[in-house]
Every structure is written in structure tokens, then in C-alpha cells.
């Protein structure tokens, strides 16, 4: 189970609810298209368009269902009290080799397409896995295919 802040979990559930409502509307359009035409459904453009949209929507609903079943929603305060870096946490770090300060937000890989003013780091990435479970002041070694470097966690917070 992947721990995820309740606020992010609610976004996923909200999208699922929106898609289920959309699916009802699509199916109504499909029925209307069949009633409006006496021709073969395969030759009915309105029906065919709605059918394709239905299939795409069902696929997305199934994807979200699998995702939701693998998530454990938690309160940000619960994580914050423990003082550990976890999904949903903002982390300010400094690279030891060049003193560059970077702010990351640790997110579930599902949220990697969101735009934000800071760098998003997937909880399953090399950096994400190295940071999760660490505390302010900890020194973290990052090893990638291209380089190896150390960062120190300066500050963590949740919004």
C-alpha cells in the first residue's frame, strides 16, 4: 500500500466520481442515438462517437479503481508529527558539492504530470526513495546512472 495524503486521495476519488457521472451521460447519449436512428448502430456516427468515449472512460475508471485499491489515505498531520519525509511533503535540500538549494515535493507517481512551482519528485524515483523516511538535518546520498552526490535536508513541511 502506498501512503498518500488524504487531500491527494480525495482528488483521485473525485475524478472517479466525475467519470462515473460522465459515463451515465455517455450511455444516455448512446441510447438517444439509437432511438434517433433506425439504421445499423455501427453506421450511426452519434452512437459510434459515444461508444468510443464510453470505452475510453471505462478504461480510465478501471485504471483509477486499481490505483485507489493500492492507496492508503493518511492525514498530513499524522506524517508531520512523526517528522519523517513522506508522500505529500515539501523538502528543502542543499547539495553538498555546490551549495545549491532545491525544494522538492514528494508525490505519488500518479501526480507527476501536475504542474507546480517546485520540482515534483515521484515517491518511486531514486531521489524520492532516498528521501522518504529521512528527517531534517539528515545527509542523504543519491546515486544515479549519471552521478553520485549528497544532499542535506534543511526543512520539511506540508501545505
Secondary structure by P-SEA (a helix, b strand, c coil): cccccaaaaaaaaaaaaaaaaaaaaaaaaaaaaaaaccccccccaaaaaaaaaaaaaaaaaaaaaaaaaabbbbbaaaaaaaccccccbbbbbbcccccbbbbbbbbcccccccccccbbbbcccaaaaaaccccccbbbbbbcccccccccccccccc
